[in-house]
């Protein structure tokens, strides 16, 4: 449409966003970024990391970090997509940050984090909590940092929460009155709610992680909260990690610390206000210290990638003597094992069979030897089935750089089958 370029400079981001948009888009920015300071300028010092251009078909978002440009019909959807690119830009600039997909609200000085679950109502609950006087840090993505005294902390981004429409009937009169009093830009599917200043944390405001709550909407269900296991928590956090391009070893270490040290719950609910009352009664004070990371921020390793040269093809799993590769980060919780791949980007949750095979690879072994040892432990299983499972698991290990050749490594003599059973079952 010929609009002149304007550059959106968000506080702390080195590069700006190029905007060739209409006044409707520009007027929405203060209500979408109320607590993230920004400026609109006609110049820039660093090349923009993204651009939004208004054309006849809508608003087109492009970025050198995107596979392809995307076009949205209206400014609300375009702003939603731009916020995702802004989140990535923040992570690329500060590689010591890890980011979770989910909401976070302050209770008694700590954050209760609601990891994202499809249609579980996290944004609805977030807005309702703001109406109840709680301070919102985010309704979508939460950057994590290693703060003072090695505490794992969440950071606010100062962006208004976005409510999915239509508003559910279980929302409650208090929250309905709140959204009517704090309107923002909207379309048929979404509405941004611009909270009162005290209800939205300032950009980069920090608070320690207090608890994790996984939401489940259950029609007609009175609110009920129950604890979950650390392993279940870690599995969910890994899938909700927003920093998969960063180093997997650092991600696994930090998320493992969060899962082990932070109480986690599952909340089933229908009506919002009774659920809030239950949360307020549960998190009125904290009986445990906040989660900490056992190392320096530099040791979280987000800024570095592990060495990947020399293992792209991996050893021949059919003929080679195999061994666990060095440099693999392993976290065990509730009897489950999680590994980071040497490619620096993958994280693996081992099932029981894969965990047994991984443990056997603490010492050099061929695929055939592993099959024989497992068949000795599980004689009721067909050897053909064990062989198929072993080869599939070893292929996955090799593809992710988890194996090296164990040939030439000094080792003890062959392990008798009886000892192998003890080895697998953890008795050795």
N, C-alpha and C positions, 0 to 999 in steps of 0.2 A: 504493500500500500504506500510505500515511499516514506515511512517515518524515519526521522534522523536517528542515528545510533545514540543510545544512552548507556552508560556503564554502571552496573550495580556493584558497588564495592562493599562487601560485608566485612565487619570488623574481624581482624586477624587473618583473613584469607588474602594471600598475596595477589592472586589473579582475580579479575572481576568477571562478571557475566555481561555479555553484550546484549542489549535489548533494543529491538526495533519493533515496538509494540504501540498500542493505543493507550489513551488516558485511562480506560477502564482497568487495564493491567497495572499501570503505574500507581493508580490510586489504591489498589488492593495491597500493595507492598507493606505499608505501615501496619495494617491489621494482620497480615500474615507473619511479619517479622517484628512484633511489637517490642520484644526484649533482646533482639540481636541487632545492635547498632549497625546502621548502614548509611551509605551516601550514594546519591545519583550524580554522576559527573559526565562531562562530555569528552574526557580524556582518560588514558590509562597508561601505566608504566610497564605492566606485564601483559602479555597476550591473554585474552579471555580464555577461560577453561570451558566455557559453554556459551551458546548464543540462542536467543529466542527471537524469531522473526515472524511478524504478522503478515500472512498472505491471504489470498482469497479463500483458501481452504481451511484456514484456521491459524494456529500458532505452531510453528515448526521449531523443535528443539534439536540442536546439533551440538556435537562435542567430539574432539579427537579421541576421546576415551570411550565413545559409544560405537557399537558395531554399525549402526545406521541411524539416520535422523528419524524423529517421530513427530507426527502432526496431530494436534488436538483441536477440537472444534471451538472450545471456549477457554477463557483464562484460568478457570478453576483447575481443570484437568492438566493444563499446561504447567501451572504452578506446582501441582503435586509432583509431576515428573521432574521439574527443575529442582525441587527440594532434594530428591534422591541424588541428583548429580552434585548438588552442593554438599551433601553428606559425604559422598565419595571424595570430593575435592579436599574436604577437611581431613579425611583419613590419609590421603596421599601426601598432604603437606606435613602432617604430624604423625609420623609412623610409629610413635609410641602409644597411640590410641587404638583401642579395640572397640568395636561397635556391636551392640545387640539390637535385634529387631524386636521392639516391644515398648510398652509404656512404663513410666516410672513416676511415682508420686511420693512426696515426703510425709512420713509419719514419725512424729517425735524425734526429729533430727536425723533420721535415716531414710533411705529409699526402699520402698516396696516396689519391686520390679514385676511387671506383668508381661512375660514373654508372649510374643505374638502367636495367636492361634486363630485360625480362620473362623470368622463369624462368631467369636466368643464374646464380643462386646467390649474389647479393651478401650477403644476410643470413647464409646458411650459411657463406660464406667469412669474414665479419666475426666470427662466433662462434668459428670455428676459429682465426682470427688472435689473438683474445683468449686462447684456450687455449695459444697459442704465446708468450704474454708480451707481445704488442703492445697499445698503448693505443688503445682504440676511441673515436672522437669521435662517430660516428653510424652507424647501419645504414640510415637512411631519408632524412633531409633534413639538409643542411649549410648553415647561414647563413654568408655571406661578408661580410667587412667590409674597409674600407681602414684598415690599421693604421699603426704607426710606420714612418717612412721610406717611406710610400705602398705598403707591402707588401699584397698581397691575401691575406687570412688566412681560415681556416675557424674556426668557433666550435663548441664542444661544447654540446649541450643537456642532457647528464646523464641521458638516458633509456636504459633497458635495451634491448638489441637484442631483436628478435622473430624467432623461428625458425619457418619454415614446416614443418609436419609432413606426412607422416612424414619423419624424418631420412634423407637418402640414404645408401645403403650405402657410397658413396665418401667419407663424412665423415671417417673415420679414428678410431682407438681413442683417441688423445689428446683429441680434441674430444668424443667420446662420454663419456669420463670427466669432462670439464669440465662438460658440461650436467647430468650426474647430480649433480655436486657443487654446482651453482649453480641450483637450480630456481626457477621463478617461476610465476605464474598461467598456466593453459593451458586450451585446449579441444581439440576434435578437429582443428582446422586450424593453430593457432598456439600457441607457447609462448614466454613472455618468459623470457629468461635473465638473471639478476642477476649481473653479473660481480663478481669480486673488486675491492675498492676501487681498486687500482692499475691495473686493466685497463680502466677506464672513466674518461675525462677528466672533470674537474670542470665544472660548468655555467659557460659563458662562457670556458673555457680556450681559448686561441688558438694557432694554429700556421700557418706559411706553407704555401701549396700547393706540393708538390714534383713530383707527376706525376699524370696521369690514366690509368686503366686500364679499358678497355672489356672486359667479360667475355663469353665465349662458351663455353657448355657443349658439349662434343663427346664423345660416348660412345666410350670406349676410347682417347681421344687423350692421348698424353704431353703435358705442359704445354709450350706454345710461345708466345713473346711476340714481337711485331713492332711497329714504329713505325707510327703513322697520320699523316695529313696534318693541318695546322692547319685547313684548310677543313672536313674531316670532323669534326674535334673541335668546331669552332664550331657546325656544324649540330646536332650531338648535344646540346651544352650548351644551345642555344636551346630545343630541345624538352624538355629536362629542367629548365628554369628554373621555379622554384616561385613566382616573383614577378611573374607576368604582369600583375597589376593595377597594378604600379608603372610608372614611366616607362621606355618602351622604349629611349629614347636612352641613358640611364644603364646599363641592362642590357646593351645591345649594346657599349658602350664597355668595360665591365668584362670581359664574357665574351670580347670580342675580344682584350683584353690577356692573359687567361688562355690562350687558344688559341695566341696568337703566341709566348708566352714559356715555356710549360710543356710539357715533353715528354709525349707521349701514346702509348699502346700499346694493342694488342689482345691479350688473353690467352685462348688456347684451352686448355681443360683438362677433365679428367674427375675424377680423384682429387684430393682437397683438399690433402693433406699435401705431395705433390710440387709442387703449384702454389705453396704457401706457401714452400717451399724456393727455388723459382725467383724469387719476389718478393723474398725476403730477400737473395738474391745480387745481384739487380739494384739494389736500393735500400739497399745497405749504406752508401753515402755519396753526396753530391750534387756534381756537377761544374759546375753552373750556378747563377747567382743566382736567388732566388725571384722570381716574377712581381710586378710593381709596376704601379700605376695612375698614368698621367701627369696628375695633377691632384689637387685636394683632395677629401676626402669629399663636400663640398658640390657639387662639379662632377660627381659621379657621378649627380646629378639624380634619384635615386629619390624625393625628397620633392616634386618639382614635376611638373606636367603641362604639356605644351606648349600654346600657345594654339590652340584648335580652332574658335573662332568664325569665321564667314564663309566656310568652305570645305565645309560639309556637303553642298551640292549639287555643288560643284566646277564647273570650266569644262565647256562642251559639247565633248566630245572629237571630235565629228563636224565641228564648224565652227570652233572657237576655235584661235587660235595658242597653243600650249602651252609650258610651261617647268617645269623642276624647282622645286618649292616650296622656300622657304627653311626653315631649321631642321631639315633632315633629317640625321640622323647616318648616315654611311656608313663601313663597315669593309670593307677588301679584304684577302683572305688567299688565298694560293695561286691567284691569278687569279680568285677568286670574290668577288662583291659581296653585302653584306648591308646592308639599309636599315632604319631605324626609321620607322614611320609617324607622321604629325603628330597622330594621335589619341592618342599617348603610350602606346599599349598593344600595337601590332603590330610584328612584326619580319619582314622579307621576305628570303629567299634568292633572288637573281635567277638564272635560268638564262641560258644564253649569249644567247638571243634577247632576253630582257627587259633584260639588261645592255647590249646594243647600243642598244636603244631609249632606255634611261635615259641613256646617254652622249650620244646625239643631242640629248636634251632639255636639255643644258647650254646650248644656245642656242635661242631661240624657234623652233618649227616646228609646222606643222599635221600632222594625221594623214596627209593626202595626201602631203605632202612627205616624211614618214618612210617611207611605203610606196615612193615613187619612189627614195629614196636606197638603201633596202635591196634593191630590185629591181635597182638598178645594181650592187650588190655581189654579189648572188646571182641572176644572170640565168637560171640553170637552174630556179629555183623559179617556180611559177605566181604571177602577181601577185594572183590571187584568194586564194590561200593566205596570201601575205604580208599582204594586207589584213586577212584574218580574224584572223591572229595579232596583228597590230599593234593592232587595235581591242580585242581581248580583253585585251591587256596594258595598254593605256591605260585601259580601264574599271577594271581592278584598281588601277592607280595612282591614278586619280581617287577611287575608293571609299575609299581609305586616306589621302586628303589629300596625296598626293605631287605633285600638279600645281596650278599656278596659271596664269592667263591671261598670256601673254607679249606681248599686244598693247601697242603704244606703247613697247616697250623698244628702245632704240637698238641696232642690230646692223649687221653688215657685209652686203654684198650676198649674193645667192644663192650657195650653194656648188656648184660644178660636180660632176657625178656622179663624176668621177675623184677629186676631193678627198674626196668623201663616203666612198669606199671606204677611203682612207687614214685618214680620221677614225675610222671604225668599227674599223679594225684597229690603231689605236693608233700610227700613224706620223706623226701631225701634231704 
